[in-house]
Amino acid sequence: MNQNMYFNQEMFDCLNRYGNTPNNRHEDEQQQHAYQVLSKAYSVTSLWADSLKNALFQNGYIKIRKSPVNQGNHFFDYNWAKIYPEKNSPKELAFTIGIGKTGAFLKVDTVQASKSIREKYLSLRDEDYSSLIKYMPIDELLSLTFQELVEWSKERVQELFPQYEKMIIALGLHASSGYKNKDDKVSIHKKTYSQAGLNQILYGPPGTGKTFHTIEAAVKAAEPTFYLDLNIDQLKGATQEQRAQLQSKFKELSDSKRIRFVTFHQSYGYEEFVEGLKAECNDEGQISYCVEAGIFKQICQDAKSSNAEHQQFDCALEKLKELCSDEQNPLRVKTFNKSEFDVVYRGGKTFLLDPVSAGKSCGYSASLENIKKLYLTGNKDGIYNISYVRGLLEYMRGHLNLAPISQHEKQIQPYVLVIDEINRGNISKIFGELITLIEPSKRKGAEEVLEVTLPYSGEAFSVPDNLHIIGTMNTADRSLALMDTALRRRFDFVEMMPKPELFEHKTVKNIDLTELLTTLNKRIEVLYDREHTLGHAFLFPVYNEQDEDKAFELLKAAFKNIIIPLLEEYFFDDWNKIRLVLGDNQKEAALCFVTKQEDSYESLFGTNHGLNLYEYAKVTFQLASFDGDDSVWDQPEAYIAIYTKG
């Protein structure tokens, strides 16, 4: 870049002389000159901001005011540009760069925020965020080149990025904006999956850690502050200690039902996922049908209520189960109309009910789900045996300390539904009419909220805006191009590809794991496609094993049990291509995993075989045995030759 397009001392002299003074440049030649100098300073700041955005935030945008004069017709005593990491970053918070009277600055600051947000920001900055501002004096700034200034700025942004994300959460801006940072240009804060996207799918070839990373993604969505406090290096991933903390938090959130897990498959349907009819049989063989909520409906209902409500109800329900566990001495409860009935609990999802006036077993039932639904929503539509359900709820309120909803402090928290193998299910069959409702703009709490009437229960249903849906997809099972279009439009797709660089060129008996996996995947990509490459997870047991002999045995096992079977599946038993992937066409015979043999038809069948063929010989391939003392799979040189030949 031309160094003439850079800050100079005259720019700072003009800021100091004319800053906050009235603009009379049309009558004052010196002010006219100062205006031109400061306009040039704005051009430099604009280039500075563009370079920084392009280096770190390719999906972001910039706001800049290029006039040296404010709306009050006074000269500014500084200039600035605002950089937003993403298109949907909170508009009230940005990285701000510019120059003032004494030097250059880079900071995380509010932008046209409300008075309450600004006051909270200042309070937090004074208490815990004192490092939100980076400063460079004039003499140091003028000693740098433009590119050196950009490099300095990149390092400062990397330092400030965790504080930027914490401030978003602390100011409550993440929920209103739907902000997610998935930019992978911020070197020490590289995002490999969406931070706060409500709907996201982690997709990639087998063995890239998609299911493994759902733990991290789910915790990040449910407890963003906890996750940020771990300070996980997004390039290297979580350490063993950080991973243990993630797993512990994941278990805690799963136990409290804020995170739930389901796997889609070809037989999975709407009745299991949303709601369906379930047949129940009483002691006398009478069958009744009740509406049973699926995992999606359950977590949506839970996400709409506070944790305090769920915890208090669950505690009271457990007490009620204990009171009803003795069949010889059933609990006697009254309905609203003072009719008495006996209650027994034998496990499962229902209480068994017998009206006292009947004098015999009637086989009535009340589902646990309906009692909870009535408590949380007050909606009695679709509830079977409503008078008995209401009587049980009133008993819990009167005898088991179940407080009314109005006495709870509402603290709505994020919930997460993890859908493994989301592409293996029939999306239309599973989601049905609800596929539209999962869009962020159509959720409860959004401006364009939509509700539907569920077919079995007849209830009005919507999806809350604090429910995150995280799916995983193996691209070897189905191409992204073949995904249900309705699904593709409503989810953020986050690619997870093999990362051989994670092995850091570790060697096992001189076999470079990074080079080995890199070469295998390059050949697969040429012969097939990138969606069928081999994931780094397959070789991580080798990488983690400290004993070299054991590590080599694990490498051999990985080829025997995972890599070779996958290659057979990918290439439909085309052993010539498998041989090319393993580099056997370039090796000496003693190091080949797959050997090639040609047999002429005449040698097999004689000259008068009568076969109408266009070839003179049959080519066959033989995979070397993994067993035996002289197996080629026991020779490190054979693995090394995969990436050193050619």
Secondary structure per residue as TSV (DSSP state, phi and psi in degrees):
chain	resnum	aa	ss	phi	psi
A	1	M	-	360.0	144.9
A	2	N	-	-64.7	120.4
A	3	Q	T	-65.8	-14.8
A	4	N	T	-64.8	-26.2
A	5	M	S	-89.6	66.6
A	6	Y	S	-151.0	165.6
A	7	F	-	-65.5	148.0
A	8	N	-	-140.2	171.5
A	9	Q	H	-63.4	-33.0
A	10	E	H	-62.1	-34.1
A	11	M	H	-62.4	-42.8
A	12	F	H	-70.8	-34.9
A	13	D	H	-61.0	-40.8
A	14	C	H	-68.1	-39.7
A	15	L	H	-60.9	-42.4
A	16	N	H	-71.4	-35.3
A	17	R	H	-81.2	-41.4
A	18	Y	H	-108.5	-7.4
A	19	G	T	-57.4	129.3
A	20	N	T	71.2	12.2
A	21	T	S	-101.4	155.2
A	22	P	B	-61.9	147.1
A	23	N	-	-89.4	111.2
A	24	N	-	-125.0	36.0
A	25	R	T	-64.8	-23.9
A	26	H	T	-74.1	-14.5
A	27	E	T	-114.0	-12.9
A	28	D	-	-123.2	114.7
A	29	E	H	-64.9	-36.4
A	30	Q	H	-64.9	-40.5
A	31	Q	H	-67.1	-35.8
A	32	Q	H	-61.7	-41.8
A	33	H	H	-66.6	-41.9
A	34	A	H	-61.7	-39.0
A	35	Y	H	-60.2	-42.4
A	36	Q	H	-65.9	-40.1
A	37	V	H	-63.8	-45.4
A	38	L	H	-71.6	-28.9
A	39	S	H	-65.7	-38.7
A	40	K	H	-65.6	-37.3
A	41	A	H	-61.3	-38.3
A	42	Y	H	-65.3	-35.5
A	43	S	H	-64.0	-39.1
A	44	V	H	-66.0	-43.6
A	45	T	H	-61.9	-37.7
A	46	S	H	-64.0	-43.9
A	47	L	H	-64.9	-38.2
A	48	W	H	-60.5	-47.8
A	49	A	H	-65.0	-42.5
A	50	D	H	-60.6	-44.2
A	51	S	H	-64.1	-40.1
A	52	L	H	-69.1	-42.8
A	53	K	H	-63.2	-44.4
A	54	N	H	-65.7	-30.5
A	55	A	H	-78.7	-34.1
A	56	L	H	-115.3	-35.1
A	57	F	-	-131.2	72.7
A	58	Q	T	-65.8	-22.5
A	59	N	T	-94.4	5.9
A	60	G	-	-93.2	-168.3
A	61	Y	E	-152.8	168.6
A	62	I	E	-124.7	142.8
A	63	K	E	-120.5	132.5
A	64	I	E	-148.2	141.3
A	65	R	-	-106.3	114.4
A	66	K	-	-92.7	-0.9
A	67	S	-	-89.6	131.7
A	68	P	S	-70.5	-5.3
A	69	V	B	-115.1	137.1
A	70	N	-	-86.7	-178.9
A	71	Q	T	-67.4	-20.5
A	72	G	T	-85.7	9.1
A	73	N	S	61.7	37.9
A	74	H	B	-118.5	150.6
A	75	F	B	-69.1	137.8
A	76	F	-	-68.9	151.7
A	77	D	S	-101.3	17.5
A	78	Y	-	-161.7	168.1
A	79	N	E	-131.8	162.3
A	80	W	E	-156.1	160.7
A	81	A	E	-140.4	139.9
A	82	K	E	-104.3	130.7
A	83	I	E	-116.7	124.8
A	84	Y	E	-108.0	127.3
A	85	P	S	-62.5	-33.4
A	86	E	S	-134.3	161.2
A	87	K	T	-60.4	-33.3
A	88	N	T	-106.4	23.8
A	89	S	S	-63.1	149.2
A	90	P	-	-55.7	126.0
A	91	K	T	-69.8	-14.5
A	92	E	T	-85.6	-4.0
A	93	L	E	-141.4	134.8
A	94	A	E	-152.9	164.7
A	95	F	E	-82.2	123.4
A	96	T	E	-112.8	127.2
A	97	I	E	-123.4	157.1
A	98	G	E	164.8	-170.4
A	99	I	E	-127.2	148.9
A	100	G	-	-125.1	-163.2
A	101	K	S	-65.5	-26.2
A	102	T	S	-115.8	0.0
A	103	G	E	157.2	-163.7
A	104	A	E	-100.6	153.9
A	105	F	E	-138.6	155.2
A	106	L	E	-143.1	123.4
A	107	K	E	-150.9	163.9
A	108	V	E	-98.6	119.4
A	109	D	E	-143.8	160.1
A	110	T	E	-77.6	157.8
A	111	V	S	-133.7	113.0
A	112	Q	S	46.6	41.8
A	113	A	-	-82.6	160.0
A	114	S	-	-66.1	164.2
A	115	K	H	-59.9	-40.6
A	116	S	H	-67.3	-40.6
A	117	I	H	-66.8	-42.5
A	118	R	H	-62.4	-43.4
A	119	E	H	-64.4	-40.4
A	120	K	H	-66.1	-39.7
A	121	Y	H	-59.8	-47.4
A	122	L	H	-63.4	-38.1
A	123	S	H	-64.1	-45.5
A	124	L	H	-67.1	-39.2
A	125	R	H	-63.9	-40.3
A	126	D	H	-69.0	-35.4
A	127	E	H	-86.3	-50.3
A	128	D	T	-127.1	-8.9
A	129	Y	-	-122.3	40.8
A	130	S	G	-65.0	-16.9
A	131	S	G	-92.0	18.4
A	132	L	G	-78.2	-6.0
A	133	I	E	-123.8	128.6
A	134	K	E	-113.8	139.1
A	135	Y	E	-133.6	146.3
A	136	M	E	-136.2	121.0
A	137	P	E	-66.6	164.6
A	138	I	H	-58.5	-48.0
A	139	D	H	-62.9	-37.7
A	140	E	H	-69.9	-39.6
A	141	L	H	-62.5	-45.2
A	142	L	H	-72.6	-15.2
A	143	S	T	-82.5	-10.7
A	144	L	S	-93.5	158.6
A	145	T	-	-86.2	169.1
A	146	F	H	-59.7	-44.3
A	147	Q	H	-65.2	-36.4
A	148	E	H	-65.2	-35.8
A	149	L	H	-64.3	-41.9
A	150	V	H	-62.2	-43.8
A	151	E	H	-63.5	-41.2
A	152	W	H	-60.2	-42.4
A	153	S	H	-66.2	-40.8
A	154	K	H	-59.6	-43.1
A	155	E	H	-64.9	-39.4
A	156	R	H	-68.1	-38.6
A	157	V	H	-63.8	-40.5
A	158	Q	H	-61.5	-36.1
A	159	E	H	-69.8	-36.6
A	160	L	H	-86.1	-14.9
A	161	F	H	-58.7	-44.6
A	162	P	H	-59.4	-37.8
A	163	Q	H	-68.2	-36.2
A	164	Y	H	-59.8	-46.3
A	165	E	H	-67.8	-39.8
A	166	K	H	-63.7	-39.0
A	167	M	H	-66.2	-36.7
A	168	I	H	-57.5	-46.1
A	169	I	H	-69.8	-43.4
A	170	A	H	-62.5	-33.9
A	171	L	T	-87.2	-2.3
A	172	G	T	70.9	28.8
A	173	L	H	-89.9	-16.7
A	174	H	H	-69.3	-35.7
A	175	A	H	-73.4	-39.6
A	176	S	H	-74.7	-29.2
A	177	S	H	-97.3	-19.3
A	178	G	T	68.8	26.7
A	179	Y	-	-60.6	137.5
A	180	K	-	-142.5	135.7
A	181	N	-	-109.9	112.1
A	182	K	-	-121.4	18.3
A	183	D	-	-69.0	133.5
A	184	D	S	-110.4	30.4
A	185	K	-	-103.0	-16.9
A	186	V	S	-79.3	106.3
A	187	S	G	-57.3	-52.2
A	188	I	G	-88.7	0.1
A	189	H	G	-128.0	38.8
A	190	K	-	-63.4	129.2
A	191	K	-	-98.8	120.3
A	192	T	S	-97.9	-2.3
A	193	Y	S	-158.2	164.9
A	194	S	-	-64.5	138.1
A	195	Q	S	-78.2	-47.2
A	196	A	S	-135.1	16.5
A	197	G	-	-63.1	132.8
A	198	L	S	-68.2	-35.5
A	199	N	E	-124.9	121.1
A	200	Q	E	-147.5	149.7
A	201	I	E	-127.0	124.0
A	202	L	E	-88.0	118.0
A	203	Y	E	-129.4	152.1
A	204	G	E	166.4	178.7
A	205	P	S	-65.3	166.3
A	206	P	T	-64.0	144.4
A	207	G	T	84.4	15.4
A	208	T	S	-98.8	6.6
A	209	G	-	85.6	27.4
A	210	K	H	-64.6	-53.5
A	211	T	H	-64.6	-38.1
A	212	F	H	-58.1	-42.3
A	213	H	H	-80.5	-10.5
A	214	T	H	-64.5	-29.6
A	215	I	H	-60.6	-48.1
A	216	E	H	-66.5	-43.4
A	217	A	H	-64.6	-39.9
A	218	A	H	-67.5	-43.7
A	219	V	H	-64.3	-39.8
A	220	K	H	-62.3	-38.5
A	221	A	H	-74.5	-40.0
A	222	A	H	-78.8	-37.9
A	223	E	-	-133.2	71.9
A	224	P	H	-60.4	-36.1
A	225	T	H	-67.0	-44.0
A	226	F	H	-57.8	-44.0
A	227	Y	H	-64.1	-46.5
A	228	L	H	-63.3	-34.2
A	229	D	H	-66.7	-18.6
A	230	L	H	-73.0	-23.4
A	231	N	-	54.4	51.4
A	232	I	-	-73.8	131.3
A	233	D	B	-72.7	114.2
A	234	Q	T	-73.6	-14.3
A	235	L	T	-82.4	-45.5
A	236	K	T	-91.4	-16.9
A	237	G	B	86.4	-178.9
A	238	A	-	-72.4	142.0
A	239	T	-	-74.2	172.3
A	240	Q	H	-60.4	-39.7
A	241	E	H	-66.7	-43.9
A	242	Q	H	-65.4	-38.2
A	243	R	H	-63.6	-39.5
A	244	A	H	-63.6	-39.3
A	245	Q	H	-66.5	-39.8
A	246	L	H	-62.4	-45.2
A	247	Q	H	-64.7	-38.5
A	248	S	H	-64.7	-44.3
A	249	K	H	-67.1	-38.0
A	250	F	H	-61.2	-43.8
A	251	K	H	-64.2	-42.1
A	252	E	H	-61.3	-44.5
A	253	L	H	-70.6	-33.3
A	254	S	H	-68.8	-41.0
A	255	D	H	-63.4	-34.3
A	256	S	T	-86.2	3.0
A	257	K	T	67.0	21.0
A	258	R	S	-83.2	-19.2
A	259	I	E	-122.8	130.5
A	260	R	E	-132.8	154.7
A	261	F	E	-129.3	135.4
A	262	V	E	-145.3	149.6
A	263	T	E	-116.2	127.2
A	264	F	-	-81.0	148.3
A	265	H	-	-152.2	175.7
A	266	Q	T	-63.5	-27.6
A	267	S	T	-93.1	-4.1
A	268	Y	-	-75.3	140.4
A	269	G	-	-142.8	-175.8
A	270	Y	H	-57.7	-39.7
A	271	E	H	-64.1	-33.4
A	272	E	H	-82.9	-31.5
A	273	F	H	-88.7	-42.1
A	274	V	T	-107.0	-72.8
A	275	E	E	-163.4	155.5
A	276	G	E	-160.0	173.5
A	277	L	E	-88.8	137.1
A	278	K	E	-124.3	131.0
A	279	A	E	-84.4	136.7
A	280	E	E	-127.8	142.9
A	281	C	E	-120.4	130.5
A	282	N	-	-90.3	-175.2
A	283	D	T	-63.2	-24.9
A	284	E	T	-94.9	9.3
A	285	G	S	82.5	9.9
A	286	Q	-	-82.5	136.2
A	287	I	E	-102.8	134.1
A	288	S	E	-130.5	159.0
A	289	Y	E	-121.0	136.0
A	290	C	E	-132.0	156.3
A	291	V	E	-84.8	125.0
A	292	E	E	-113.8	128.4
A	293	A	E	-75.9	140.3
A	294	G	-	-85.5	179.5
A	295	I	H	-63.4	-35.0
A	296	F	H	-69.7	-45.1
A	297	K	H	-64.0	-40.6
A	298	Q	H	-60.9	-47.6
A	299	I	H	-71.9	-29.8
A	300	C	H	-65.6	-42.5
A	301	Q	H	-64.5	-42.9
A	302	D	H	-65.8	-38.3
A	303	A	H	-66.8	-23.0
A	304	K	T	-79.7	-12.2
A	305	S	S	-113.6	165.4
A	306	S	-	-82.4	158.8
A	307	N	H	-62.8	-35.1
A	308	A	H	-60.5	-40.3
A	309	E	H	-64.2	-45.1
A	310	H	H	-63.1	-46.3
A	311	Q	H	-63.9	-42.8
A	312	Q	H	-67.8	-40.9
A	313	F	H	-64.7	-46.3
A	314	D	H	-60.7	-37.6
A	315	C	H	-65.2	-45.9
A	316	A	H	-65.8	-35.8
A	317	L	H	-65.7	-40.0
A	318	E	H	-62.9	-38.5
A	319	K	H	-65.0	-40.6
A	320	L	H	-64.1	-40.1
A	321	K	H	-59.7	-43.0
A	322	E	H	-63.0	-42.2
A	323	L	H	-65.5	-25.2
A	324	C	T	-102.6	9.8
A	325	S	-	-81.1	-15.5
A	326	D	-	-94.2	105.9
A	327	E	T	-66.9	-27.8
A	328	Q	T	-76.0	-20.1
A	329	N	S	-134.9	70.1
A	330	P	-	-65.6	155.2
A	331	L	E	-76.9	132.2
A	332	R	E	-102.6	126.6
A	333	V	E	-129.5	157.3
A	334	K	E	-113.9	145.3
A	335	T	-	-80.8	178.6
A	336	F	T	-60.9	-30.4
A	337	N	T	-91.0	14.7
A	338	K	-	71.7	14.4
A	339	S	-	-79.6	131.3
A	340	E	E	-90.1	147.8
A	341	F	E	-148.8	150.2
A	342	D	E	-94.8	143.4
A	343	V	E	-123.7	131.2
A	344	V	E	-130.8	141.0
A	345	Y	-	-121.7	120.5
A	346	R	-	-109.9	15.8
A	347	G	S	98.1	172.9
A	348	G	T	87.1	-152.6
A	349	K	T	-111.8	11.5
A	350	T	E	-139.7	154.1
A	351	F	E	-96.2	141.8
A	352	L	E	-93.5	134.3
A	353	L	E	-124.9	138.9
A	354	D	E	-136.0	114.0
A	355	P	E	-60.9	133.5
A	356	V	G	-62.9	-36.7
A	357	S	G	-65.6	-23.5
A	358	A	G	-73.8	-28.5
A	359	G	-	71.6	9.8
A	360	K	S	-156.2	171.7
A	361	S	-	-73.7	126.5
A	362	C	-	-106.8	-11.7
A	363	G	-	73.7	20.6
A	364	Y	E	-72.5	159.3
A	365	S	E	-147.6	158.9
A	366	A	E	-135.9	123.7
A	367	S	E	-80.7	146.0
A	368	L	H	-60.2	-37.5
A	369	E	H	-63.1	-40.5
A	370	N	H	-69.4	-34.2
A	371	I	H	-63.6	-43.5
A	372	K	H	-67.4	-39.1
A	373	K	H	-61.6	-44.9
A	374	L	H	-63.5	-37.7
A	375	Y	H	-67.6	-46.5
A	376	L	H	-77.3	-36.1
A	377	T	H	-112.9	-23.6
A	378	G	-	74.2	2.5
A	379	N	-	-88.3	118.2
A	380	K	-	-95.9	-1.1
A	381	D	T	-62.6	132.3
A	382	G	T	80.0	3.0
A	383	I	-	-89.1	121.9
A	384	Y	T	-79.5	137.2
A	385	N	T	57.4	52.4
A	386	I	H	-58.6	-37.3
A	387	S	H	-64.1	-37.7
A	388	Y	H	-73.9	-39.4
A	389	V	H	-61.4	-43.3
A	390	R	H	-65.3	-38.0
A	391	G	H	-63.5	-40.9
A	392	L	H	-64.8	-41.1
A	393	L	H	-65.0	-41.4
A	394	E	H	-66.1	-34.8
A	395	Y	H	-63.4	-42.6
A	396	M	H	-63.7	-36.4
A	397	R	H	-71.1	-39.1
A	398	G	H	-83.0	-29.2
A	399	H	H	-117.7	-16.9
A	400	L	S	-120.2	20.5
A	401	N	-	60.1	34.8
A	402	L	-	-85.9	110.3
A	403	A	-	-76.3	150.3
A	404	P	-	-61.7	155.3
A	405	I	G	-57.0	-39.6
A	406	S	G	-62.2	-18.8
A	407	Q	G	-88.0	-3.6
A	408	H	S	-87.8	145.1
A	409	E	-	-85.2	121.4
A	410	K	-	-73.2	117.5
A	411	Q	-	-132.8	80.6
A	412	I	-	-71.7	128.6
A	413	Q	-	-121.0	159.9
A	414	P	-	-65.6	143.5
A	415	Y	E	-120.5	155.6
A	416	V	E	-135.5	129.8
A	417	L	E	-112.4	117.6
A	418	V	E	-97.0	124.0
A	419	I	E	-113.8	103.3
A	420	D	E	-80.5	144.7
A	421	E	T	55.2	47.4
A	422	I	G	-62.5	-26.8
A	423	N	G	-79.5	-9.8
A	424	R	G	-85.9	-10.3
A	425	G	S	-95.8	160.9
A	426	N	-	-84.6	102.9
A	427	I	H	-60.4	-42.7
A	428	S	H	-63.6	-38.6
A	429	K	H	-70.4	-33.8
A	430	I	H	-84.6	-50.8
A	431	F	H	-83.1	-31.2
A	432	G	G	57.5	-133.4
A	433	E	G	-73.8	-7.3
A	434	L	G	-83.8	-6.1
A	435	I	G	-59.2	-33.3
A	436	T	T	-71.1	-33.7
A	437	L	T	-70.7	-17.8
A	438	I	T	-81.0	-10.9
A	439	E	S	-60.8	137.6
A	440	P	G	-54.3	-37.4
A	441	S	G	-75.5	-13.7
A	442	K	G	-105.1	3.9
A	443	R	S	-83.7	162.5
A	444	K	B	-64.0	126.8
A	445	G	T	106.3	-17.4
A	446	A	S	-89.3	166.5
A	447	E	T	-68.2	-32.8
A	448	E	T	-104.8	36.0
A	449	V	-	-55.1	138.8
A	450	L	-	-122.7	146.0
A	451	E	-	-126.4	147.3
A	452	V	E	-125.7	161.7
A	453	T	E	-98.0	121.3
A	454	L	-	-70.0	142.3
A	455	P	T	-70.6	-31.4
A	456	Y	T	-91.5	-48.5
A	457	S	T	-86.3	-22.4
A	458	G	-	75.1	13.0
A	459	E	-	-82.1	149.4
A	460	A	E	-75.0	133.1
A	461	F	E	-135.7	138.3
A	462	S	-	-141.8	162.9
A	463	V	-	-102.1	125.3
A	464	P	B	-71.6	156.5
A	465	D	T	-85.8	6.2
A	466	N	T	-108.8	16.7
A	467	L	E	-104.1	119.4
A	468	H	E	-96.0	136.7
A	469	I	E	-115.9	118.5
A	470	I	E	-118.5	117.2
A	471	G	E	-109.8	158.9
A	472	T	E	-123.2	148.4
A	473	M	E	-144.7	125.8
A	474	N	E	-90.8	113.0
A	475	T	T	-70.4	-14.9
A	476	A	T	-73.5	-22.2
A	477	D	T	-81.4	-40.0
A	478	R	S	-155.3	134.2
A	479	S	-	-66.0	148.5
A	480	L	G	-60.5	-31.7
A	481	A	G	-66.2	-22.1
A	482	L	G	-95.7	2.5
A	483	M	S	-65.8	151.1
A	484	D	-	-54.5	124.2
A	485	T	H	-58.7	-38.2
A	486	A	H	-60.7	-35.2
A	487	L	H	-73.2	-42.4
A	488	R	H	-61.8	-34.7
A	489	R	H	-75.4	-18.0
A	490	R	H	-110.2	-1.1
A	491	F	S	-123.6	148.0
A	492	D	E	-83.7	124.6
A	493	F	E	-97.8	120.2
A	494	V	E	-112.2	111.7
A	495	E	E	-75.0	136.3
A	496	M	-	-127.7	102.6
A	497	M	-	-103.9	165.1
A	498	P	-	-57.4	144.4
A	499	K	-	-127.6	78.2
A	500	P	G	-60.4	-25.1
A	501	E	G	-63.7	-18.6
A	502	L	G	-65.3	-21.7
A	503	F	G	-77.9	-11.8
A	504	E	T	53.6	36.0
A	505	H	T	57.4	31.3
A	506	K	-	-64.1	141.0
A	507	T	E	-112.8	143.0
A	508	V	E	-125.0	109.5
A	509	K	T	52.9	45.2
A	510	N	T	70.4	8.1
A	511	I	E	-88.5	116.3
A	512	D	E	-80.4	111.0
A	513	L	H	-64.3	-36.8
A	514	T	H	-64.5	-49.2
A	515	E	H	-65.1	-37.2
A	516	L	H	-61.4	-52.8
A	517	L	H	-68.6	-37.7
A	518	T	H	-60.6	-45.5
A	519	T	H	-67.4	-43.7
A	520	L	H	-57.8	-44.4
A	521	N	H	-71.8	-34.1
A	522	K	H	-61.1	-42.3
A	523	R	H	-70.4	-39.2
A	524	I	H	-63.0	-41.1
A	525	E	H	-63.3	-36.8
A	526	V	H	-72.6	-43.0
A	527	L	H	-80.7	-23.9
A	528	Y	S	-131.7	-95.4
A	529	D	-	-165.6	173.1
A	530	R	G	-73.3	-17.4
A	531	E	G	-76.2	-8.2
A	532	H	G	-118.9	27.3
A	533	T	-	-76.9	177.8
A	534	L	-	-102.1	130.0
A	535	G	-	-77.0	153.5
A	536	H	G	-68.4	-21.5
A	537	A	G	-62.2	-26.4
A	538	F	G	-63.4	-29.7
A	539	L	G	-105.9	2.2
A	540	F	H	-65.3	-35.0
A	541	P	H	-59.0	-34.2
A	542	V	H	-66.5	-46.0
A	543	Y	H	-63.2	-38.4
A	544	N	H	-80.3	-19.7
A	545	E	-	-75.2	125.5
A	546	Q	-	-81.9	-32.5
A	547	D	S	-76.3	120.5
A	548	E	H	-65.3	-39.5
A	549	D	H	-64.2	-42.3
A	550	K	H	-67.0	-37.2
A	551	A	H	-63.0	-40.6
A	552	F	H	-65.9	-38.1
A	553	E	H	-64.6	-36.5
A	554	L	H	-67.5	-35.8
A	555	L	H	-64.3	-45.8
A	556	K	H	-59.6	-43.0
A	557	A	H	-64.5	-36.4
A	558	A	H	-63.2	-41.0
A	559	F	I	-67.8	-41.8
A	560	K	I	-69.0	-44.5
A	561	N	I	-97.1	-19.5
A	562	I	I	-125.0	-58.2
A	563	I	I	-68.1	-51.2
A	564	I	H	-63.3	-46.0
A	565	P	H	-58.7	-37.5
A	566	L	H	-66.4	-42.7
A	567	L	H	-62.8	-38.4
A	568	E	H	-61.0	-42.1
A	569	E	H	-68.6	-44.4
A	570	Y	H	-60.3	-44.9
A	571	F	T	-102.1	13.7
A	572	F	T	50.9	46.4
A	573	D	T	62.9	24.0
A	574	D	-	-81.2	91.2
A	575	W	H	-70.1	-18.8
A	576	N	H	-66.9	-40.8
A	577	K	H	-70.6	-37.4
A	578	I	H	-60.9	-40.5
A	579	R	H	-62.5	-38.1
A	580	L	H	-66.9	-40.3
A	581	V	H	-61.1	-40.0
A	582	L	T	-81.8	-3.3
A	583	G	T	73.2	16.4
A	584	D	G	-68.5	-22.2
A	585	N	G	-71.0	-11.5
A	586	Q	G	-112.2	-3.2
A	587	K	S	-93.5	162.9
A	588	E	-	-73.1	154.2
A	589	A	G	-55.9	-36.6
A	590	A	G	-67.7	-16.0
A	591	L	G	-109.2	8.4
A	592	C	-	-83.6	133.6
A	593	F	S	-81.5	-35.0
A	594	V	E	-120.2	119.5
A	595	T	E	-99.5	147.4
A	596	K	E	-108.9	138.7
A	597	Q	E	-137.4	136.9
A	598	E	E	-115.8	129.0
A	599	D	E	-124.7	122.9
A	600	S	E	-71.3	149.2
A	601	Y	H	-66.5	-31.1
A	602	E	H	-65.8	-39.8
A	603	S	H	-68.1	-25.3
A	604	L	H	-88.4	-39.9
A	605	F	H	-123.5	-1.6
A	606	G	-	86.7	178.5
A	607	T	T	-76.6	-28.6
A	608	N	T	-101.3	51.7
A	609	H	-	-78.4	-19.2
A	610	G	-	71.7	10.4
A	611	L	-	-83.9	128.5
A	612	N	-	-90.8	88.5
A	613	L	-	-123.3	152.2
A	614	Y	S	-94.9	-1.2
A	615	E	-	-122.5	156.1
A	616	Y	S	-99.6	-14.4
A	617	A	E	-142.9	152.6
A	618	K	E	-100.3	126.3
A	619	V	E	-96.8	126.7
A	620	T	E	-125.6	158.5
A	621	F	E	-127.8	148.9
A	622	Q	E	-131.7	123.3
A	623	L	E	-81.4	128.3
A	624	A	-	-62.0	143.0
A	625	S	-	-69.0	142.2
A	626	F	S	-81.2	-13.6
A	627	D	-	-99.9	164.3
A	628	G	S	102.7	153.2
A	629	D	T	-71.6	-27.9
A	630	D	T	-107.0	27.0
A	631	S	-	-65.8	137.8
A	632	V	G	-64.0	-23.9
A	633	W	G	-68.8	-12.2
A	634	D	G	-94.0	2.7
A	635	Q	-	-102.7	111.5
A	636	P	H	-55.6	-32.4
A	637	E	H	-60.9	-30.6
A	638	A	H	-67.2	-35.7
A	639	Y	H	-74.1	-41.2
A	640	I	H	-60.7	-38.0
A	641	A	H	-66.3	-16.9
A	642	I	H	-59.6	-40.6
A	643	Y	H	-109.9	-7.0
A	644	T	H	-97.2	-20.4
A	645	K	-	-85.1	150.6
A	646	G	-	81.7	360.0
